[in-house]
C-alpha cells in the first residue's frame, strides 16, 4: 500500500469517526433533554449567543489612576 493510499484511508477513517461522534453528541443531548434523538445527518441548532451591552457613557477617569501606558512603561520611571 502506498503512502498516498494510507493517507486516503486515514482521512476516510477520521471522517467516519467525526460523523459517529456527531451522532453520539446529538443522541446524548436528546437523552439529556428527554426527547427522541434527531435522525442522522440533521444539523445541530446553533448555540445561543449571549450579548453584552456596553454603555455609551464615558468611563470614570479614576479607573486609570496609577496605570501604566501600555507599551511605554510607567510614567515615573525611565528606560535603562
Secondary structure as a PSIPRED ss2 file (coil, helix, strand):
# PSIPRED VFORMAT (PSIPRED V4.0)

   1 X C   1.000  0.000  0.000
   2 X C   1.000  0.000  0.000
   3 X H   0.000  1.000  0.000
   4 X H   0.000  1.000  0.000
   5 X H   0.000  1.000  0.000
   6 X H   0.000  1.000  0.000
   7 X H   0.000  1.000  0.000
   8 X H   0.000  1.000  0.000
   9 X H   0.000  1.000  0.000
  10 X H   0.000  1.000  0.000
  11 X H   0.000  1.000  0.000
  12 X H   0.000  1.000  0.000
  13 X H   0.000  1.000  0.000
  14 X H   0.000  1.000  0.000
  15 X H   0.000  1.000  0.000
  16 X H   0.000  1.000  0.000
  17 X H   0.000  1.000  0.000
  18 X H   0.000  1.000  0.000
  19 X H   0.000  1.000  0.000
  20 X H   0.000  1.000  0.000
  21 X H   0.000  1.000  0.000
  22 X H   0.000  1.000  0.000
  23 X H   0.000  1.000  0.000
  24 X H   0.000  1.000  0.000
  25 X H   0.000  1.000  0.000
  26 X H   0.000  1.000  0.000
  27 X H   0.000  1.000  0.000
  28 X H   0.000  1.000  0.000
  29 X H   0.000  1.000  0.000
  30 X H   0.000  1.000  0.000
  31 X H   0.000  1.000  0.000
  32 X H   0.000  1.000  0.000
  33 X H   0.000  1.000  0.000
  34 X C   1.000  0.000  0.000
  35 X C   1.000  0.000  0.000
  36 X C   1.000  0.000  0.000
  37 X C   1.000  0.000  0.000
  38 X C   1.000  0.000  0.000
  39 X C   1.000  0.000  0.000
  40 X C   1.000  0.000  0.000
  41 X C   1.000  0.000  0.000
  42 X C   1.000  0.000  0.000
  43 X C   1.000  0.000  0.000
  44 X C   1.000  0.000  0.000
  45 X C   1.000  0.000  0.000
  46 X C   1.000  0.000  0.000
  47 X C   1.000  0.000  0.000
  48 X C   1.000  0.000  0.000
  49 X C   1.000  0.000  0.000
  50 X C   1.000  0.000  0.000
  51 X C   1.000  0.000  0.000
  52 X C   1.000  0.000  0.000
  53 X C   1.000  0.000  0.000
  54 X C   1.000  0.000  0.000
  55 X C   1.000  0.000  0.000
  56 X C   1.000  0.000  0.000
  57 X C   1.000  0.000  0.000
  58 X C   1.000  0.000  0.000
  59 X C   1.000  0.000  0.000
  60 X C   1.000  0.000  0.000
  61 X H   0.000  1.000  0.000
  62 X H   0.000  1.000  0.000
  63 X H   0.000  1.000  0.000
  64 X H   0.000  1.000  0.000
  65 X C   1.000  0.000  0.000
  66 X C   1.000  0.000  0.000
  67 X C   1.000  0.000  0.000
  68 X C   1.000  0.000  0.000
  69 X E   0.000  0.000  1.000
  70 X C   1.000  0.000  0.000
  71 X C   1.000  0.000  0.000
  72 X C   1.000  0.000  0.000
  73 X E   0.000  0.000  1.000
  74 X C   1.000  0.000  0.000
  75 X C   1.000  0.000  0.000
  76 X C   1.000  0.000  0.000
  77 X C   1.000  0.000  0.000
  78 X C   1.000  0.000  0.000
  79 X C   1.000  0.000  0.000
  80 X C   1.000  0.000  0.000
